[in-house]
Amino acid sequence: MTLVVAISAVIVSGLVGIFMGLISGFFGRWMDAVIMRLADLQLAFPSLLIGLIVMALIGSGVIELIFVIALTQWAYYARIVRSEVIKVRETEYVQASRALGAGNVRLIFKHVLPNALASMLVVASFTLAIAIYYEASLSFFGLGIPTAIPTWGNMIADARDVMLRNWWFALFPGLAITFTVLAFNLLGDWVRDHFDVKAE
């Protein structure tokens, strides 16, 4: 269930972030200012602290946890997509396409998103690792997925009372979290190196 929640949260945060980044980059002006200030505000606070506060207010659950993780991760996608939109929209081939009558939707799907794909894959791999860590942390504190549903965080939380006698109850879920997060971080490094993604 941990991976299901993490992947779902990455998909939701990616869709929201891509949409917000496209609006910000394409239309600019006050919309760009508002969206980027929202992103700055979200990034200014520790994501786990935001998750703890929001989950304490709305209660635990799978959908709620996916929403909270997505809420803390969308800004990364928005910034990447916005930077690609600004970089691509003034190029000669985009201006030529616009002069030939291409609409914004066509420009987005033909020119902007393909150019941003590699960067978004890097962000997705790292946010997937973060989402796994958040799910485990919030579930450990009793604010994530209900204890009846098996997750790595719930397994570690259940092992607290018997950790001194039966240490392996917490060891193996902990190792699963560690190696999975490490694997996604290494995947992100590989994608970044393979596509030669520059830091924005």
N, C-alpha and C positions, 0 to 999 in steps of 0.2 A: 504493500500500500504506500510505502514511503516514495518509491519511484513513480507510482501513478500520480500522487499529489504533486511531486516535484515537476514532472513533465507537463501536467495540466497547468500548473502555475506559470511555467515558462511559456507555454503557448498563449495563455491569456495575457501575460505581461508583454509578450512580443507583439501580439495583435494591437493592444492598446498603445504601446510605445511607438510602433510603426505608424499607426494612424495619427497620433499626436505629432510625431516628427514630420510627417508629410504635410500636415496642415501648417505647422510652424514654418517649415522651409519654403513651401510653395506660396503661401499667402503673406507671410511676413508681417511687418508693421505691428499693430497692437496685439494680433493673435500670437505672433512669435514671442513678443515680450511677455504676455500672460503665461503661455505654456512653458517657456523657459524659466520664468520665475517660480512656477509650480514645481518644475523639475529641480531647481536649485534648492527650494524649500524642502523637498522630499530627501534630497541627497545630503542636506545639512544635518539631519538627525540620524542617529544610529538605527539601522533598519530593524534590528532585533528588538530594540526598545519600542519602536513603533508597533511591531507585531505583538509584543506583550501587552501594550496598552489597548490596542484595538481588540485583541482576542478576549481580554478581560471585560471589555465593554459589550461585545456582541455575543460572546459565548463560544464554546468549542464545537467543532464539526468539520467534516471534510470540505464542504463548499466554502465555509467561512475561512478555513485555513488557506485554501487556494486563493481566495480573494485577497487575504492579507499579504501573502507572499507576492502576488502579482502587484499589489499596491506599492510595495517597497522596491520593485525591480523595473517598472516600466520606463523610468527616466533614462536608464542606460540606452535602451533601444531608441528612444525619442531623440537623444543627442546624436547618436550615430546616423540615423536616417536624415535628420535635419542637416547635418554637415554634408552628407552626400547630395541632398537636394540643392543646397546652396552652391555646391561645387559644380554640379551638372547642369543646372537650369540655364546658366549663361554661356554654355559652350556653343560652338558654331553649329554642330549637328542638331542640337536641341532647338536652337533658334530657327534652323532650316525646317525642321519638322513642324514647328509651330507655324511658320509662314505657309507651309503646305496644308495647313488646316488641322493638324493633329491636336486633339484636346488634351486636357490635363491628365485624364485617366490613362490615355494611350502613352503619354510621356512618362507617367509614373511607372507603368508596367514594362515599358520597352527600354527605358534608359535609367531611371532612378533606382528601382529595386534591384535590377541585376548588378549595378555598380556597388550597392550596399550589401549584397548577399554575403560576401566573405566576412565583412565586419560583423554582421548580425550573427553569423555562425559562431564566431569567436565569443561574442557576448552571450549567446545562448548556452554555450558549453560552460562558461563560468557561472552564469546565473543558475544553471541546473545544479551545479555543486553547492551554491549558496542556498538554494531551495531545499536540498536534502538536509543541510545543516540546520536551517530554520525549522523544518518539520520536526527533526529530532529534538531540537532544543525546546520548542514550544510544547511538544507532546511530553517531554520529560517533566516540564513544570506543570503539567495537567491542563494546559491551555490550548492544546492542539487537537488531535484526533481522539475521540473517546477511547477509553482503555479497552473496551470490548473488541476493538479493531486492532489486529496485530501490525505494529510498525516498529521500526528500530528504536525510535524514541520511547515508545511504550514498553518495549522489552527491557530497556535499560532502567526505566522508572520502576518496573515491576521487580527488578533484581536488587533494588536498593536495600531492602530489608534483609536479604540473605547474601549480600555481596562478600562478607568476610568468610562465610562458610562455603558458599558455592559461587566463587568468583567468575566462573566461566559463563554464568547466566548473563553477565554484563559484558564480558570480554568479546564474545562473538558478534553481537550487534554493534558494539563499538568498532571492531575491526571492519565490519561490513560498511559502516559509515565512512571510516577513514580511507579505505581502499577505493570506495566508489567516488568519493569527493576527489581523491588524488587522481583517479583515472580521468574524470571529466576535466580537471585542471590540465593534465597532460594533453588531453585531446584538444583543449583550447589553445595550448602552446603550439601543437602540431599544425592546427588549422591556420593560426596566425603566421607561422613560419612558411607553410606551404603556399599560402596565397599572398605572402609578403604584405600583410595588413599593417599599415602605419598607425601608430598611436595618435588618436585625435586630440 
